[in-house]
């Protein structure tokens, strides 16, 4: 036992160091402050109705009417499941003490990964620091991309588990992959899970090639089979949410439009222009090495030594000049905007290239191929041939937007190979002469490239971006000239900075090779360099100014007078169209009302069509049929004001005629010229529901909403004749069940997006309830799979720990 304890000291110390760094970086949380994250603010608006409903009733609604006139909530927040792995996830995430937990889990996950690759524990600590402090990771935290951040933290242990499996530790590696994959799927950011799968698939392909050459194919497929079982358990442990998400994907905007005359029309998936909107230009890849290669952030500040400050100081005084330079468009690349670069550290890039040169075998080819693929795909519209190849032919690739997100692969592979090669150099695995030769060549190559931007930045780049044209048209050429000079200086300074770090890292390797420094001091120096390099760049974009007092954050959505006026309405349920806030890019209205608009990347596909063709053009017929009772409009002076719409159709109504159309194009076009109070538009595929129905009149007939819940609507109906009834709610067939007096009936789609139902004569109670069968089926499988996965994990980890103790006890 005593001889075993020294082996666990580094791991205990690692946990302490990771926690300490995370707490220090996010130290404002100790003062009671919190992050004011734009995406989190939007998310709070999205989930307000379901959160309030849960707190009032203890029931989790799988549907909300607060956004886009109604949509499933499992695209907003994960519903409760029977996944016991959730408890492991919660423990690892420190009970969700955010944002500290994000950085801590990133450190810990990469530390575990490096140990799996047989890296020295002390160097693994340094490598984990380099990985966790990658600039883009901190920017994602600052922006409030919570699920994306959590999914990224699990990439490293998932991949390293697969690596362990193919290196003889099949059970340990497979269960490690299964456990962390379960947690990654749990946080429900499938884009990151998809990119994790790409990493694993490329690794598996390289291993297969090796197995064929070495004639060990049988062993390869045995290992693959065991990993697959673990992966299936991981999927099974999340089947309830997985099934819901998969089911919804067929009806969401990511499933492509049914319209043939739409710019968004695709057989399946998102529009290529939308997918590649955020594309990194080819040379912007150098921001991995030089953070300010393209100016850094779209909105950033400059100091008093800047040319822009000097320009405005002369004309408007120092106070005004300080205000202007605190918010400048320094980024001049091709993306619409950005919060900062994907900087992984100059020293890391240098060691990565050294690793590509020195490391032989499948490890090099795997990491090199997946890194180059990720970089090439991040170019998006600037390398459209490859992008279209993947969009059209690689399954599921066209379901995800923002191609630059794939650089999370590079954020993993660059530090991984960099630390592995440094570990091998420390261990003396390469001949000194050979290593010095490769070190010299890589230093000349990387250093020479950086030196060009130190000495001649203006000869290769023009430092003007797509957004700069506005300054020319506004007769602001002096300002643009000063801005260009500042951008050029930013690049020169950061290039010099990167050259310094590359030189120091190269010097450190040189000292190690010549036995001028002990390994433990070399590791300590390396950790310090990584911390200084990445910390100082990260703080440019994510610092104390990113935090606000918690009360300010919680009051991000304060009701306007317009909201208060609308909330006086005692009707159970109506909709609000907040034009003043930007209806389809804000959840402000969703926080207080049932909103026509909202903010989400995966809307219901037909509603997305409705926005493009009608709602964005303020088609009052369509707004009326959606029961838009109030508009919030921007007044000429002062706050926005509320305006009552007396023509809103209400919750349900009867129509006197219908028109049949054979295609979605005809349906949506017909909405331009119809009277929603008199007629309805129906696709021919629903004609069976109309069989035997004939119109008749009853002037006293009525239908009224008597009970409202997010997932349940109850109506009272009375008529002496059958009625074709239209409801001002969104039709979504996977989960909405309808009963008339307790007897289940079928409803159908009308007016392109609404619900319709033939109600027989008499007095009836009609109930719409959202209760997807896939959720209930999935919960049972989730419980069984997660329990099995957890039990096997405990057994495997326990067995390996017991083996470690036995190994120590057997030593003389």
N, C-alpha and C positions, 0 to 999 in steps of 0.2 A: 504493500500500500504506500509506504514512504517513497519508494523508488518510482511509483506511478504518479505521485502528486506533482513533481516538477514538470511532467508532460502537460498537465492541465493548466499550469500557471499562465502560459501565454494566452490560452483561450479565455480565462477569467479576466486577465488584463485587457485583452482585446475588447471584450464586452464593455468594460469600464471606459476605455479610451473612446470607443465609438459613441457611447452615451454622453461622455463629457464634451466631445467635439460638437455633437448635435445640439446639446443644451447651450453651449457657448455661442454657436452660430445663430441660434434662435433665441438668444438671451432676452429679447423684449417680452417673451411669453412669461418670464419670471416676474415681470412688472405688471402682469394682468392684461397685456396687450394681445392682439390677435391679428392675423393677416387679413387685409382687405382684398380678397381675391375676386376678380371679376367673374370667373366661372362659378365660384361658390355662391356669389350673390345671385347669379342667374339660377343656379340650382335651388337655392332657397325659395325663389319665386315659383319654380316648377313644382316643388313638393309641398308647398304650403297647405293645400287642401287635404292631401292624404295624411300629412303629419297631424293636422288639427283633428281629422276624423279618427285617426288611431288613438290620439290622446283622449278623445271624448268617449270612444266606444271600445277600445282594445282590439278592434278589427282592422286588418290591413286591406285597404281597397286596392284592387288590381287595375282600377280605371280612375282617371281624373277628368273632370270637365273644365278644369281651370286653364287649359292651354290647347290651342288649335281646335277649339270647339269639342275636344274630347280625344283622349288617346290612352293606351295602356301605360300603367305606372312603372312596369318593370323595365322600361327604357329610361327611367328616371332614377329610381331607387330599387335595390334588390328587395324582393318580398321575403318574409320570414320563410326559412326552409328547415328541414330536419338534418342539415349537414353538421355533424359533430366536429368536423375539421374547422368549422368557424371558431371554435374555442382556441385551437392552436393558432389560428390567424390573429385572434384578438390578443393572445399572450405575446406573440412575436411583435405585434404593433403596440405594445406597452399600454394596452387598453385604449388605443387610439388617442394617445396624447400628441395630437398633431400641432405643428409640423415636425416636432422632434422625432416622432416614430418613423416618419418617412425616411429621414436620413439614417437613422439607426438601422432599420431593416436593410437599406441599400448597402451599408457598410457590412453588416453581418452576412448577408447573402453572398456578396462577392468574396468575403473572407472564407466562407465555407467552400466556395467554388475553387479558390486558389489552393486550399488544403487538399481538395480532391485531385488537383493537378500536381500534387506533391511539392508544393512551394513551402519554403521555410515559414513557420508560423509568424515569426517577427516580420519578415518581408511581406507576408500576407496581410498584416495589419496596415503596412504602408500602402500596399496595392489597393486595399479596400478604401482607404482614404482618398486615393486618386480616383477611384471609380465613383464613389459617392458624391464627390465634389465636382463632378463633370458639370460644366456650366448649364447645359440644356436641362439637366435633371433639376437643378435648383430653380431654373426659370419655370419649369412645369409646376413645381410646388408653389411658386409665387403667383402663378396664374390660376391656381385652384383646380388643376387637372387631377383630381384626387384619385380616381380609379386608374387612370393611365400611370400615375406615379407608383401606385401600389403594385400594379401588374409588372412594371419595369423592375421593381426590386426582386421579383421572383425569377427573372430570366436566368441569372447566373446559376443558382442552385439547381434549376431544372436541367439546364444543359450539362452541368458538371455531373449530375446524376447519371445521365446517359453516357458520358465519358467514362465514369467509374465502371459502369456495367460492361463496357467493352474492354476494360482493363483488368478483368478477372473478379471484380467485386459485384457480381450480377445482382444479388439480392439487395445489398446495401444501396447500390446505385439506382436500381429500379424503384425501390420504395422511396428513395429520396426524390426521384423525378415525380413519382405519383403524388407524394404529399405536397410538394411545392406547386405542382401543376394544378392540383385540386384548389389550392389557395389562390392561384392566379386566375383560374376560371371563376372562382367565387367572387372576385372583385369586379368581374363582368366588363372587362375592356378587351373585346375579342380581337381588335386590331393588333394589340401587343401580343396576345396569345398566338395569333396568326404568324407574326414575325418570329416568335420563339420557335414555332413549328418549322419555319423555313431554315433557321439555324440548325435544328436537329436533323432535318431531311438532308441538308448538304453534308453534315457530318456522317450521317448514315450511308450516303452514297460513296463518300471517300472510304469509309470502312468496308463497304461491299467490294470496292475495287481491290483493296488490300487483301480481303478474304479470298477473292478469286485468284489473285496472284499466289497467295500462300496456301491455297487449297484447303481453307478452313471455313467454307461456306456453311456447312452444317452447324458449326458452332456459332456462326454469325446469326443464323436464323433462330437458333435456340435463344440466344441473348435477346434478339429482337422480339421474340415471342413473349418473354418475361417482361420486358419493358412495356410491350403493348397491353399486357394484362394490367399492369400498374396504371397505365394511361387510361384504360377503360374504367378502372375504379375511380380515377380522378374525375372523369366525365360523369360517371354514374353518381358520384357524390354531389354533383351540381345539376342533375338532370332536370329538376323542376324548373330552374331558371333557364337552363340551356334549351329546353323544349319550347318555352315561351318565346325566347329570343329568336330561335330558328323559325318558329311559326310566324312571328311578326315580320321577319325579314322578307317574306314573300309578299307582304302587303305594304311595306314601308318604301320610302323614297329611294332606299338603297336597292330595291328590287327592280328598278327601272319603271318607266312610265308605259301605260297602255296606249297612250296617244301616239299616232304615227306621224302627226304633223308638228310634234313638239321638239324643241331644241334638246330637251332632256330625254327624248325617246331612245331607249335602248332595249335590246332583247332581255337583258338582265343586268342589274347593277347600275352604278352611278354613271353620269355623263363624263366622258374623258376629260373635257375641259374643267369640270368641277373637281375631278380627282387630282388633276395636275395644277390646280390654281396656285397652290403653295409649292413651287418648284425651286430648287436651289440651282443657280447657274453653275456651270461646270467649274469655273475657277473659284467659286465661293467655297469649294471643298477645302481650300487653303485656310479657311477660318478654323479648321480643326487644329491648325498649327499657330496661326496668328489671329488672336481674337478680334482685333479691329480691322481685319482685312477689308471688310465691306462696311466699316463704320460702327458696327456693334448693334445698337438698338434703333428702332424707328424714331423714338422720342427719348433723347438723353440730354445731359447737360455738359457744358464746357466751362472752363475756368476763365479767370481774368486775363490770362496770357493768350487767349485765343484771338484770332483775327476778327471773328464775329463780334466779340466783346469790344474790341478796340474800335470797330466801325460804329457801333451803336453808342458807345461812350461819348464819342466826338459829337454825334448828332442829337442824342437824346438824354445824355447824362448817365452816370454810373448806376443809379438805382434801376432805371428802365433797362439798361444794358444787362444787368444781372438777371432781371426777370426774363428777358428774351433768351439768353444763353442757357437758361435752366430747362428749356423745353425745345430742343432743336431736332430736326430730321436728319440725324447723322448717318443712318443706314441708307445706302444708295444702291442696293442690290435689286434683284428682279422680283422678290416676293412682295405681296401687297403691303405687308408690314411684319415686323418681328420684334420680339422682346429682347433678343440678343443672339449671339452666335452659338453654334454647337462646338464649343471649345473643349478638347479633351486633355490639353496640356502639351506644351512644346516638348518637354522631356519624354512624355509618353509616346508621342509620335516618333521621336528620334529612336527610342528603344524598340518600338514596334517595327520600324524599318530595319533596324539592326537584327531583330528576331527573324524577319522574313529572309534576310541574307544568310543568317547563321544556322537557324534551326532546319533540320532536314526531316523528310518523311511526311506522313499523312497530316500531322498536326499543322505544319506550315501550309499545305495545300488547302486544307479545310478553312483555316482562318483567312488566308489570302483570298480564296474564291468567294467566300460569303461576304467579306469586307468590300471587295470590289463590286460585287453584285449590289450590295446595299447602297454604296455610293452612287453607282450608275443609275439605280432606280430613283434615288433622291433628286436626280437632275430633271425628272419628270418631262415637262414640255420642251426642255432643252436637249433631250435625247429621246424624242418621241417614238422612234422606231422600236426601241426596247420597251418603252412604256406601253405602247399599243400591243406589242406581243404579249405582255403580261396581262393587260386589261382584257384582251380578247380570248386568250388561251389558257391562262393559269387560273384554276378554280378559286373563286372567292376574292381574287385580288381587286376586282372592280367594285367590291362592296365598301371599300374604305377610301376616305379622302385624305388630303394632306400627305403627299408622298414623302415629304421630308421626315415624317415620323419614323420611317424605316431606318434612319440613322441611329436609332436606339441599338441596332445591331453593332454598329461601329463603336458606340459608347461602351459596349461589352468586349468586343474582340480586340480593340487597340490596347486597353490596359491589360487584358489577359495575356496576350503574347509578349507585351513589354515586360511584365513582371516575370513571366516564365523564363525569358532569355536572361534577364538580370539574375534570377535565381541560379541558373545554370552557370553563369559566369562566376558568381560567388562560390559555387561548389567546385569550381575548377574543372568543369566538364569539357572545356575546349582548350586546345593548345594556345599558349600565350602568344606566340608569333602569329598564328592564324587570326586570333581574336583582335590583336592590335591592327593587323592589316585591314580587317573588315571594319573595325571602328574608325579607322582613318578614312576609308572610302565613304562610309555613311556620313561621317562628320563633314567631309568636303561637299558631299551632295546636298544634304539638308542645310548645312550652314551656308553654302554658296547660294542656294535658292533664297534663303531668308535675306542674305546680304544684298541681293538685287533690290529688294523692297526697302532696304535701309538706305541705299545709295541712290537708286533711280526709280522711286515710286511713280513719278509722273510720266515716265516714258512708256510704261506698259498699261496704265489705267487712266481713265478720264475723270473718275470721281463724280460723275453725274448719273442720276438714276431717273426712272420714269416719272417720278413725282416732281422733279425739278423744273419741268416745263412751265408750271404755274408761276414760278418766280420770274421767268422771262416775260411772260404775258402781262404780269403785274408791274412791269418796269422796276424790278428788284434785282437787277443784274449785279450791283455792288454787293448786295447781301449774298447772292449765289457765288460770286467770286471768293468772298471771304469764307463761305461755308466749304467750298472746294479746297481751299488752302488748309482749313482745319481738318477736313477728312484726310487729306494727304499727310498732315502731320501726325494724326492719330495712327495711321498705318505705319509710318516710319518709326514712331516711338514703340509701338507694339512689336514690330519686326525686330527692332534692337533688343527689346525685352526678351522675345522668344530666342533670339540668337544667344543671349546671355545664359538662359536656362539650358539650352542645348549644349553650350560649351561647358557649363558646370557639370552637367550629367555625364558628358563625355570624359571630362577630367576625373570624375568620381570613378568611372569604369577603369580609366587608365591607372589610377592609384590602386585599385583593387588588383588589377593584373600584375602590378609591380610590387605587391605586398607592402605598399606604403601606408595602408590603412586596414585595420581589422574589420572583418565582416560586420560585426555588430555596430561599429561606428559608421560604416558605409550605409547600412540599412537605416540607421538613425538619421544620417544626413539626407538620404534619399527621401525619407518620410517628411522631413522638414522642408525640402525643396518642393515636393508635391503640395504640401499644405500651403506654403507661401504662394506658389504659382497660381493654384486654382482658387484659393480663398480670396486673394486680392482681385482677381477677375470677377468672381461671383459677386463680390460686394459692390461692384459697379452697378449691378442690375437688381440685386436683392439684398437690401440693407435695412437699417432700422427704420427708414422712411416707408418701408413696405408694410409696417405694422401700425395699427391704430388702436386706441382704447377699445375694449370689448363693447362698451355701450355704443360707440360710434358704428362699429361693424354691425351690431344687432339692429341698429336703426337705419340700415342702408336703404330700406324701403319705408319711408314715412308717408302716410296717406296725404294726398293733396286735398284741397277743399273740394275738388271735383269728385274724388273718391268718396269723401264723406257724404256728399250730396247723393251719390248713387246708392250708397249703402243704407240710406234711409228707406229705400224701396222695400216693401214687405213681401213682394212676390217671391215664391220659392226659388225660382230659377230663371235666369235670363242671361244674355251675353253683353259684353262690353268690347268696343273696338277703340283701342287707345292709339289714335293716330299720332298724338303729340310725342309719345315716347319712342316711335319707330316700331310699328306693330309686330314685325316679324324678326326683330333682333333684340327683343327685350322681354323679360318675364315680370316686369313691374306690374302690369295689369293683372297677370296671373296670381300675383301675391294677394290681391284684394278681391278679385272678381273671377267669374267664368269668362275667359277671354277668347276672342276671335283669333288673336295672334299668340305669340310666344317665341321661344328660342330653343331649337333642338335640331340636331343634324339628321335625325331619323324620324321625320314626320310620316303620317299615313300617306301613302303614295298619291291617292286621289285628292287628298286635301292639299298636298303640295301642288298638284295640277290646278286646283281651284284658286290657290294663291296667285299662281303665275297668270292665269287667264282671266280672273274676275276680281278677287279680293284686292289685289294690288292696284286694280283699276277702279276700285270703289263702285262696283256693280251693285246698285241698291237692291235689285231683285234678289241677288244671292245673299246679300247681307240681311235682308228681311227674312228670308227662309231659314237663316241660321239664328233667328230670334235675337237680332242685335238691337237691344232696347235702348242702349246708351252709346254715345260717341264721346270720347275725350279729345277735344280739339285745342290746339294752341291759340290762345287769344293774342290779339295784336300787342297787348301790353299785359305784363304780369303772368300769373300762373295759368296753366291749362284750365279749361272749363268743361263741364258736362253738358251734353245736349241730348234731350229725350227724342227717341225715334218712335213716333206713334204708329208707324207702318210695320213694325216688327210683327211677325206672324204668330208669336206665342210658342208654347211647348208642343202643341199638336193641333191639327185642323183637318177638315174634310175637303176633298176636291171633287169637282164635277166631271172632269174628263182626264184622260191620259193620252200621251203620244208615245209610240214605240219607236226605238231607234236601234239600228243594227251594230253600231260601233261606239266606242268611247269618244272618238272624235266628234261624232254627230251629237252625242249626249251633251258634251261640254259646250259645244257651239250653240245648242238650243237654249242654254241658260241665258243667252244674250237677249232673247226675245220671247219671254213667256210670262204669264201672270201666276205667281206661285200660290195665290189664294184661290185660284180657280182650277188650275191644271197641274199635272205632274209629268215628268219626263222619266221614262222607264226603258231600260235596255231589253232587247228581245229575249235575252237569256232567262228573264224572270217571268216569261209569259205564262208558264204553268200556274203561277200563283194567282193569275187573273182569271183562270178558267171558271166559267159559270157565274162570274160576277157581272151584274148589270147595275147601272146607276139608277138611283131613285132618290127622291127628295123627302126630307123631314126638316121643316124649318125650325123645329124645337130641339133637334139633336145637338148634343154637346159632348165634349171630352175635356177633362180638366186634370191637371197634375195635382195629386193630393199628398204625395210624400216624395221627398228628395233625399237621396244619399248618392255619393259619388259613383257607387257601383250598383245602385238600384233606383228605379223610377217607377212610381205607382200612379196609375191614372184611373179616374172614374169616368165611365162611358155610358151614355144613354141615347138610344135611337130606335125608331120603329122600323128602320130599313138598314140593310147592310151598308157599311161605309168604307170607302177607300181612304185610309187615314195616313197622313204624313206626319212624321215626328221630326222636330228640329234638332235631332241628335245624329251623331256620326254612325254610319253603318260599318260594323266590323264583325264579320261572321264568326270569328274564332273566339267564342266565349260569351257572347250576348244571347241569353235564353229568354224566351217570351212565353208568358202564360196568360190565358184568359180564364178567369175563375178557377185557377189552379191547374188547368189543362194546358200542356205545352203545345204551342203552335209555331209555325214558321213565319218569319218576316222576311222582307226582301229590300232591295236597294232602289231608291228613287232620287230624282234630281241630282244625279251623279254621285252624291255622297251621303244622302240622308236615309233614314229608315222608313219603311212603309209596311202597312199591315191591313189586311181585309178583316174588319171586325163585324161579326154578325149582329143582327138586330137584337135589341133587348137592353138590359142593364147589366153591365159587366165591370169587373175589376181587371185591369191589364197591368201586368208587372214585367218590366224589363230588368233582368239581373245579370251582371257580368261575373261568370264563374267558369273559367276555362277548364275543361276536363283534363287537359295536358298537365296543368299545375298539380292537380290532386294525384294523378298517376305518378308524376315525377317525384312528388314528395316521398312516396313510399320507397321508390328505388333509391332516392337520395339518402334516406336514412340507412338502408341496408348497406349500400356501397361505402358510405363514409365510415360506418362502424367497422366494417371489414378492413378498410384501408388503415384506420387508426390502430386497430388491434395488431395487424401485421407490422405496422411501423414500430409500435412499441416492442414487439417481439424481436424484430431485426436489429433495432438500435440497442436493445437490451443485450442481445446475444453478442453483438460486436463490442459493447462495453465490457461485458463479462470476459470476452476473449482478451481484451487489453489487460485486465487485471490478472488473468491467468498467465499471460506472457511475462508480466513483471514478477509474479510469484515463482516462475520457473527459472529465473535468472539466478546464478550462483551468488 
